[in-house]
Amino acid sequence: MREFMDYVHSAFYEATGWSRDNSYAALNGTSDALLNFQTPRGLRLTLSALSSANFATSYQLGSVGVVDGSISYLFSSAPLRIHLTPQSENVPLPELLRSYRPLTPLSKRGENTPQTPQTVPDSIIPSSPPSLFYGRLYLPQSQLEALVVKRISPALQLQLSAVSAKHLRDGGTILGLAQYDVGHYAFEGLASSDGGLLGLRGIYNFGGDAKSSAKTTKPEGSIGGGRGERERIYGRFSTGGEVYYGTLNKSGGISLGGRFATLPAHKGTPLSATLTMNPLMGNIAASYAVVAGRHCSLASRMEFNVFSYESAWAVGMELWRKPLRRLSVEDKSPTPWRPARDRSFQAKLEWRLDEPGPELEPELEPEYVPSLPPPIPQPQPEKILSLAKTKSDGEAYAGVLKARLDQNLRIGVLWEGRVKSLLFSLGSGIDLKKLDKPFRTLGLEIQFSS
């Protein structure tokens, strides 16, 4: 399950107008979320809180053979309360648990500062560039993690992370990142104390909304791409690469990659396809993710090495489940005096809805004169609450089931959802090649935030 601090960290980037998708490191983010999700081990309890608009805390206690835990603190100079829902009983589950996430629209940086929502009072808008400070202490190992993010300009951001632990060489490691993002292209340089690693990676976008992002002028209200283009297939192509070199061990590497992903404005089936390769090691990997239905997403990955002829594959899925109470409400017949409208054959082929037609006035047929008005069903109070929650959350779900399978017949199963005000994650790792002891891992995580 996505931790609360990572949820707050994402809210910081949303509040400051920074996109985490526009990076070469996030090229395989969608397929990795569907295929590489972590299954819990043992029992773990997490208590978190957004104490103020700028400060968050989290305490974790677990039992995997021995009792361990962690204490986390996060401070942001930008207010975060309007960009997230801290209460675990109110947070929309898709926002927290969904693996397939559409790409965020590109924005041209460098001329204008990040947009601040109008609902934020001027008194709490930071006058200086925003910053984020995060620290986490693991007990009883006494391992310490730290993260500092500093925005220098609308297009430039610095990030410094460090880990201190006895088992690491020299007692710890430090990683620094300098990220530059102008919308249609972005690159970042990195330096690490572990092996004296130096690296440079970048990504370039074209097609879709990257066309309007690269232009100096853009018509107001335009999001790129005509209506006909969006009806066929409307997406963004991204290509990039990385090169790195270890100054201490005198070794380096290089990788190249490309991705095509549909944008939220696309009216057809959302999908994402990625191809990456490492010429020095001979590795080639291709992944594909698609939203197969309104409540189902699928992903697959194929890897091949041209030197050793070894290959690997993996498939994964996530299936969302609605509350039983909401299903009973949605199964009702169409509204009286208004016939149900079926989709056209072309819309069914493209897995989309028809264009919204004109609203029909509720009027009686001329030849039909009822003697008594039809009975109007009275909604129950619990159904009213369910519908109100659906309207506020956009999509109300009871939970999600995630599963994956690889070439070694190893299965990962994860069930995530909410009971009252508690978020839970129940999962297991199963090895079908060891039928005497197939369950390799089994765990339960419970989170509560306020």
GIRA-V421970 format. One record per pair of residues at least 24 apart in sequence whose C-alpha atoms are under 10 Angstrom apart, sorted by the first residue. I is the first residue (numbers start at 1). J is the second residue. If there is no record, write none. Layout:
<<I/J> <I/J>>
This chain:
<<1/37> <1/38> <1/39> <1/40> <1/96> <1/97> <1/414> <1/415> <1/416> <1/417> <1/423> <1/424> <1/425> <1/426> <1/427> <1/445> <1/446> <1/447> <2/37> <2/38> <2/96> <2/97> <2/98> <2/425> <2/447> <3/46> <3/48> <3/58> <3/96> <3/97> <3/447> <4/46> <4/47> <4/48> <4/49> <4/50> <4/56> <4/57> <4/58> <4/86> <4/88> <4/96> <4/447> <4/448> <4/449> <5/48> <5/49> <5/50> <5/56> <5/57> <5/58> <5/72> <5/73> <5/74> <5/134> <6/96> <7/84> <7/85> <7/86> <7/95> <7/96> <8/50> <8/54> <8/55> <8/56> <8/74> <8/75> <8/76> <8/80> <8/81> <8/83> <8/84> <8/85> <8/86> <9/74> <9/75> <9/76> <9/80> <9/132> <9/133> <9/134> <10/80> <10/83> <10/84> <11/78> <11/79> <11/80> <11/81> <11/82> <11/83> <11/84> <11/85> <12/54> <12/75> <12/76> <12/77> <12/78> <12/79> <12/80> <12/81> <12/83> <12/84> <12/130> <12/131> <12/132> <12/149> <13/78> <13/80> <13/83> <13/130> <13/132> <14/80> <14/83> <14/84> <14/114> <14/116> <15/78> <15/79> <15/80> <15/81> <15/82> <15/83> <15/84> <15/114> <15/115> <15/116> <15/117> <15/130> <16/78> <16/79> <16/80> <16/113> <16/114> <16/115> <16/116> <16/129> <16/130> <16/131> <16/151> <16/154> <17/107> <17/109> <17/113> <17/114> <17/115> <17/116> <17/154> <17/155> <18/104> <18/106> <18/107> <18/109> <18/114> <18/151> <18/154> <18/155> <18/156> <18/157> <18/181> <18/183> <19/103> <19/104> <19/105> <19/106> <19/107> <19/181> <19/183> <20/103> <20/104> <21/101> <21/102> <21/103> <21/104> <21/105> <21/106> <22/103> <22/104> <22/105> <22/106> <22/181> <22/182> <22/183> <22/184> <22/185> <22/186> <22/187> <22/202> <22/203> <22/204> <22/205> <22/238> <23/179> <23/180> <23/181> <23/185> <23/186> <23/187> <23/188> <23/201> <23/202> <23/203> <23/204> <23/238> <23/240> <24/186> <24/187> <24/188> <24/201> <24/202> <24/203> <24/204> <24/238> <24/239> <24/240> <24/241> <24/242> <24/256> <24/257> <24/258> <24/259> <25/188> <25/201> <25/202> <25/203> <25/240> <25/241> <25/242> <27/203> <27/238> <27/239> <27/240> <27/257> <27/258> <27/259> <27/260> <27/272> <27/273> <27/274> <27/275> <27/276> <28/257> <28/258> <28/259> <28/272> <28/273> <28/274> <28/275> <28/276> <28/286> <28/287> <28/288> <28/289> <29/99> <29/100> <29/101> <29/274> <30/98> <30/99> <30/100> <30/101> <30/102> <30/103> <30/261> <30/271> <30/272> <30/273> <30/274> <30/287> <30/288> <30/289> <30/290> <30/299> <31/99> <31/100> <31/272> <31/273> <31/274> <31/286> <31/287> <31/288> <31/289> <31/290> <31/298> <31/299> <31/300> <31/301> <31/315> <31/316> <31/317> <32/99> <32/100> <32/287> <32/289> <32/299> <32/300> <32/301> <32/316> <33/97> <33/98> <33/99> <33/100> <33/101> <33/299> <33/316> <33/317> <34/98> <34/99> <34/100> <34/289> <34/297> <34/298> <34/299> <34/300> <34/315> <34/316> <34/317> <34/318> <34/402> <34/403> <34/404> <35/99> <35/287> <35/289> <35/298> <35/299> <35/300> <35/301> <35/314> <35/315> <35/316> <35/317> <35/318> <35/402> <35/403> <35/404> <35/405> <35/406> <35/412> <36/314> <36/316> <36/403> <36/404> <36/412> <37/99> <37/316> <37/402> <37/403> <37/404> <37/412> <37/413> <37/414> <38/412> <38/413> <38/414> <38/427> <38/428> <38/429> <39/402> <39/412> <39/413> <39/414> <39/415> <39/425> <39/426> <39/427> <39/428> <39/429> <39/441> <39/442> <39/443> <39/444> <39/445> <40/414> <40/425> <40/426> <40/427> <40/428> <40/429> <40/441> <40/442> <40/443> <40/444> <40/445> <41/65> <41/426> <41/427> <41/428> <41/429> <41/440> <41/441> <41/442> <41/443> <41/444> <41/445> <42/66> <42/426> <42/427> <42/428> <42/441> <42/442> <42/443> <42/444> <42/445> <43/67> <43/426> <43/442> <43/443> <43/444> <43/445> <43/446> <44/68> <44/69> <44/424> <44/425> <44/443> <44/444> <44/445> <44/446> <44/447> <45/69> <45/424> <45/444> <45/445> <45/446> <45/447> <45/448> <46/70> <46/71> <46/423> <46/445> <46/446> <46/447> <46/448> <46/449> <47/71> <47/446> <47/447> <47/448> <47/449> <47/450> <48/72> <48/73> <48/86> <48/87> <48/88> <48/447> <48/448> <48/449> <48/450> <49/86> <49/87> <49/88> <49/448> <49/449> <49/450> <50/74> <50/80> <50/81> <50/84> <50/85> <50/86> <50/87> <50/449> <50/450> <51/81> <51/86> <51/450> <52/79> <52/80> <52/81> <53/77> <53/78> <53/79> <53/80> <53/81> <53/82> <53/83> <53/124> <54/78> <54/79> <54/80> <54/81> <54/124> <54/132> <55/79> <55/80> <55/81> <55/132> <55/133> <55/134> <56/80> <56/86> <56/134> <57/134> <57/135> <57/136> <57/449> <58/136> <58/447> <58/448> <58/449> <59/136> <59/137> <59/447> <60/138> <60/139> <60/446> <60/447> <61/139> <61/445> <62/444> <62/445> <63/443> <64/443> <66/140> <67/139> <67/140> <68/138> <68/139> <68/140> <68/141> <69/137> <69/138> <69/139> <69/140> <69/141> <70/136> <70/137> <70/138> <70/139> <70/140> <70/141> <70/142> <70/143> <70/144> <71/135> <71/136> <71/137> <71/138> <71/139> <71/144> <72/134> <72/135> <72/136> <72/137> <72/138> <72/144> <72/145> <72/146> <73/133> <73/134> <73/135> <73/136> <73/137> <73/146> <74/132> <74/133> <74/134> <74/135> <74/136> <74/146> <74/147> <74/148> <75/131> <75/132> <75/133> <75/134> <75/135> <75/148> <76/130> <76/131> <76/132> <76/133> <76/134> <76/149> <77/124> <77/125> <77/126> <77/127> <77/128> <77/129> <77/130> <77/131> <77/132> <77/133> <77/150> <78/116> <78/124> <78/125> <78/126> <78/127> <78/128> <78/129> <78/130> <78/131> <78/132> <79/120> <79/124> <79/125> <79/126> <79/130> <81/120> <82/117> <82/119> <82/120> <83/117> <85/449> <85/450> <86/448> <86/449> <86/450> <87/421> <87/422> <87/448> <87/449> <87/450> <88/418> <88/419> <88/420> <88/421> <88/422> <88/423> <88/447> <88/448> <88/449> <88/450> <89/418> <89/419> <89/420> <89/421> <89/422> <89/423> <89/448> <89/449> <89/450> <90/389> <90/392> <90/393> <90/420> <90/421> <90/450> <91/393> <91/418> <91/421> <91/423> <91/449> <92/389> <92/390> <92/392> <92/393> <92/394> <92/395> <92/396> <92/397> <93/320> <93/393> <93/395> <93/396> <93/397> <93/398> <93/399> <93/400> <93/416> <93/417> <93/418> <93/423> <94/320> <94/393> <94/394> <94/395> <94/396> <94/397> <94/399> <94/400> <95/393> <97/399> <97/400> <97/416> <97/417> <98/297> <98/318> <98/319> <98/320> <98/400> <98/402> <99/297> <99/317> <99/318> <99/402> <100/270> <100/271> <100/272> <100/289> <100/290> <100/291> <100/296> <100/297> <100/298> <100/299> <100/317> <100/318> <101/264> <101/270> <101/291> <102/261> <102/262> <102/263> <102/264> <102/265> <102/270> <102/271> <102/272> <103/235> <103/236> <103/261> <103/262> <103/263> <103/264> <103/272> <104/263> <104/264> <105/183> <105/208> <105/209> <105/210> <105/213> <105/223> <105/236> <105/263> <105/264> <105/265> <106/181> <106/182> <106/183> <106/184> <106/185> <106/205> <106/208> <106/209> <106/210> <106/211> <106/212> <106/213> <106/214> <106/223> <106/236> <107/181> <107/182> <107/183> <107/184> <107/209> <107/210> <107/212> <107/213> <107/214> <108/154> <108/155> <108/181> <108/182> <108/183> <108/184> <108/185> <108/210> <108/212> <108/213> <108/214> <108/215> <108/216> <109/153> <109/154> <109/155> <109/156> <109/180> <109/181> <109/182> <109/183> <109/184> <109/213> <110/153> <110/154> <110/155> <110/156> <110/181> <110/182> <110/183> <111/154> <111/155> <111/182> <112/153> <112/154> <112/155> <113/153> <113/154> <113/155> <114/153> <114/154> <114/155> <128/152> <128/153> <129/153> <129/154> <129/157> <130/157> <131/157> <131/158> <131/159> <132/159> <133/160> <134/161> <135/161> <135/162> <135/163> <136/163> <137/164> <138/165> <141/165> <141/166> <141/167> <142/166> <143/167> <143/172> <144/172> <145/172> <145/173> <146/174> <147/174> <147/175> <147/176> <148/176> <149/177> <150/178> <151/179> <153/180> <154/180> <154/181> <154/182> <155/179> <155/180> <155/181> <155/182> <155/183> <155/186> <156/180> <156/181> <156/182> <156/186> <156/188> <157/181> <157/188> <158/188> <158/189> <159/190> <160/190> <160/191> <160/192> <161/192> <162/192> <162/193> <168/194> <169/193> <169/194> <169/195> <170/194> <182/213> <182/214> <183/209> <183/210> <183/212> <183/213> <183/214> <184/209> <184/210> <184/211> <184/212> <184/213> <184/214> <184/215> <184/238> <185/210> <185/213> <185/214> <185/238> <185/239> <185/240> <186/240> <187/240> <187/241> <187/242> <188/242> <189/242> <189/243> <189/244> <190/244> <191/244> <191/245> <191/246> <192/246> <193/246> <193/247> <193/248> <194/246> <194/247> <194/248> <195/245> <195/246> <195/247> <195/248> <195/249> <195/250> <195/251> <196/245> <196/246> <196/247> <196/248> <196/249> <196/250> <197/244> <197/245> <197/246> <197/247> <197/248> <197/249> <197/250> <197/251> <197/252> <198/243> <198/244> <198/245> <198/246> <198/247> <198/252> <199/242> <199/243> <199/244> <199/245> <199/246> <199/252> <199/253> <199/254> <200/241> <200/242> <200/243> <200/244> <200/245> <200/254> <201/240> <201/241> <201/242> <201/243> <201/244> <201/254> <201/255> <201/256> <202/239> <202/240> <202/241> <202/242> <202/243> <202/256> <203/238> <203/239> <203/240> <203/241> <203/242> <203/256> <203/257> <203/258> <204/237> <204/238> <204/239> <204/240> <204/241> <204/258> <205/236> <205/237> <205/238> <205/239> <205/240> <205/258> <205/259> <205/260> <206/235> <206/236> <206/237> <206/238> <206/239> <206/260> <207/234> <207/235> <207/236> <207/237> <207/238> <207/260> <208/233> <208/234> <208/235> <208/236> <208/237> <208/261> <208/262> <208/263> <208/265> <208/266> <209/234> <209/235> <209/236> <209/237> <209/263> <209/265> <210/235> <210/236> <210/237> <210/238> <211/236> <223/265> <224/265> <225/265> <225/266> <227/265> <227/266> <227/267> <229/266> <229/267> <230/262> <230/263> <230/264> <230/265> <230/266> <230/267> <230/268> <231/265> <231/266> <231/267> <231/268> <231/350> <232/266> <232/267> <232/268> <232/350> <233/261> <233/262> <233/263> <233/265> <233/266> <233/267> <233/268> <233/269> <233/270> <234/261> <234/262> <234/263> <234/264> <234/265> <234/266> <234/267> <234/268> <234/270> <235/260> <235/261> <235/262> <235/263> <235/264> <235/265> <235/266> <235/270> <235/271> <235/272> <236/260> <236/261> <236/262> <236/263> <236/272> <237/261> <237/262> <237/273> <237/274> <238/274> <239/274> <239/275> <239/276> <240/276> <241/276> <241/277> <241/278> <242/278> <252/280> <253/278> <253/279> <253/280> <253/281> <254/278> <254/279> <254/280> <254/281> <255/279> <255/280> <255/281> <255/283> <255/284> <256/284> <257/284> <257/285> <257/286> <258/286> <259/286> <259/287> <259/288> <260/288> <261/288> <261/289> <261/290> <262/290> <266/352> <267/347> <267/350> <267/351> <267/352> <267/353> <267/354> <267/355> <268/347> <268/349> <268/350> <268/351> <268/352> <268/353> <269/293> <269/294> <269/349> <269/350> <269/351> <269/352> <270/297> <270/351> <271/297> <271/298> <271/299> <272/299> <273/299> <273/300> <273/301> <274/301> <275/301> <275/302> <275/303> <276/303> <277/303> <277/304> <277/305> <278/305> <279/306> <280/307> <281/305> <281/306> <281/307> <281/308> <282/306> <282/307> <282/308> <282/309> <283/307> <283/308> <283/309> <283/310> <283/311> <284/311> <285/311> <285/312> <285/313> <286/313> <287/313> <287/314> <287/315> <288/315> <289/315> <289/316> <289/317> <290/317> <291/317> <291/318> <291/351> <292/317> <292/319> <292/351> <293/319> <293/351> <293/352> <294/319> <294/320> <294/351> <294/352> <295/319> <295/320> <295/321> <295/322> <295/397> <295/400> <296/320> <296/321> <296/400> <296/401> <296/402> <297/402> <298/402> <298/403> <298/404> <299/404> <300/404> <300/405> <300/406> <301/406> <302/406> <302/407> <311/407> <312/406> <312/407> <312/408> <313/405> <313/406> <313/407> <313/408> <314/404> <314/405> <314/406> <314/407> <314/408> <314/409> <314/410> <314/411> <315/403> <315/404> <315/405> <315/406> <315/407> <315/411> <316/402> <316/403> <316/404> <316/405> <316/406> <316/411> <316/412> <316/413> <317/401> <317/402> <317/403> <317/404> <317/405> <317/413> <318/400> <318/401> <318/402> <318/403> <318/404> <318/413> <318/414> <318/415> <319/399> <319/400> <319/401> <319/402> <319/403> <319/415> <320/396> <320/397> <320/398> <320/399> <320/400> <320/401> <320/402> <320/415> <320/416> <320/417> <321/396> <321/397> <321/398> <321/399> <321/400> <321/401> <321/417> <322/395> <322/396> <322/397> <322/398> <322/399> <322/400> <323/386> <323/396> <323/397> <323/398> <323/399> <324/397> <324/398> <325/382> <325/383> <325/386> <325/387> <325/398> <326/382> <326/383> <326/386> <326/387> <326/390> <326/396> <326/397> <326/398> <328/383> <329/379> <329/383> <329/384> <329/386> <329/387> <330/387> <335/362> <336/362> <336/363> <336/364> <336/374> <336/375> <336/376> <337/361> <337/362> <337/363> <337/364> <337/365> <337/374> <338/362> <338/363> <338/364> <399/423> <399/424> <399/425> <400/425> <401/425> <401/426> <401/427> <402/427> <403/427> <403/428> <403/429> <404/429> <405/430> <405/431> <408/432> <408/433> <409/433> <409/434> <410/434> <410/438> <410/439> <410/440> <411/438> <411/439> <411/440> <412/439> <412/440> <412/441> <413/442> <414/442> <414/443> <414/444> <415/444> <416/444> <416/445> <416/446> <417/446> <418/446> <418/447> <419/446> <421/447> <421/448> <421/449> <421/450> <422/446> <422/447> <422/448> <422/449> <423/447> <423/448> <423/449> <424/448>>
